[in-house]
Amino acid sequence: MAKTMYATSADWSFDNRPNVDNQVNDYIAQMKAAGALHWFYVMTSETTARSMTVWPDKETAHKALSMARDEAAASTGQTITGVCEGEVVNGF
């Protein structure tokens, strides 16, 4: 059976808007090294954001989730308020 791309998403909250410019290069390098194909960080309000990542498959995603979520939360002072994930079934 062919592997299917897999997507993960996390909703984040924070008191002060993060300065993503200070950490983005290191985090992008870590995400790429973990196997991420695409990663987006979207500001959804002054105190919330959503990260979305596309992985080559579920196994790769689950191996990286601790780094992608727990370590990121600890290093940035942000709190995860919700997560979702699933197979990518369509897109461009």
C-alpha positions in Angstrom: 0.0 0.0 0.0 1.3 3.4 -0.9 2.0 5.9 1.8 -0.3 8.9 2.0 0.8 12.4 3.0 -0.3 13.4 6.5 -1.1 16.8 7.9 -1.0 18.0 11.5 -2.3 21.2 13.0 -2.0 22.9 16.4 -3.7 26.0 17.8 -1.5 28.1 20.0 -2.2 30.9 22.5 0.1 33.4 24.1 0.1 36.7 26.1 2.5 38.5 23.9 2.7 38.1 20.1 5.8 36.0 19.4 8.7 37.5 17.5 8.9 34.7 14.9 11.8 36.4 13.1 14.1 35.5 16.0 13.4 31.8 15.9 12.0 31.0 12.4 15.3 29.9 10.8 16.2 27.4 13.5 12.7 26.0 13.7 12.4 25.7 9.9 15.7 23.8 9.9 14.4 21.5 12.6 11.1 20.8 10.8 12.9 20.1 7.6 15.3 17.7 9.3 12.3 16.0 10.9 10.9 15.4 7.4 8.2 18.1 7.1 7.3 18.9 3.5 5.5 22.1 4.2 5.0 24.2 7.4 2.9 27.3 8.0 2.4 29.5 11.0 -0.7 31.7 10.8 -1.5 34.5 13.2 -5.3 34.1 13.8 -5.5 37.0 16.3 -3.3 39.1 18.6 -3.1 36.2 21.1 -3.6 33.1 18.9 -2.0 31.3 16.0 -2.3 28.0 14.1 0.6 25.9 12.8 0.0 23.5 9.9 2.4 20.9 8.7 2.3 18.5 5.9 4.4 15.3 6.3 5.3 12.6 3.8 3.3 10.0 5.9 1.8 9.4 9.4 4.8 7.6 10.7 7.1 10.6 10.0 4.6 13.0 11.5 4.3 11.0 14.8 8.0 10.7 15.2 8.4 14.5 15.0 5.4 15.6 17.0 7.1 15.9 20.3 9.7 18.2 18.8 7.2 20.1 16.7 4.8 20.7 19.6 6.3 20.1 23.1 9.7 21.5 22.5 8.3 24.5 20.5 5.9 25.3 23.2 8.6 25.2 25.9 11.0 27.3 23.9 8.5 30.0 22.8 6.3 30.3 25.9 3.2 29.4 23.8 0.5 27.0 24.9 -1.2 24.5 22.6 -5.0 24.8 23.0 -6.0 22.2 20.4 -4.7 19.8 17.8 -5.9 17.9 14.8 -4.4 15.6 12.2 -5.3 13.3 9.3 -4.5 12.0 5.9 -4.2 14.5 3.0 -6.8 13.3 0.5 -6.9 16.3 -1.9 -5.2 19.6 -2.6 -2.8 21.4 -4.9 
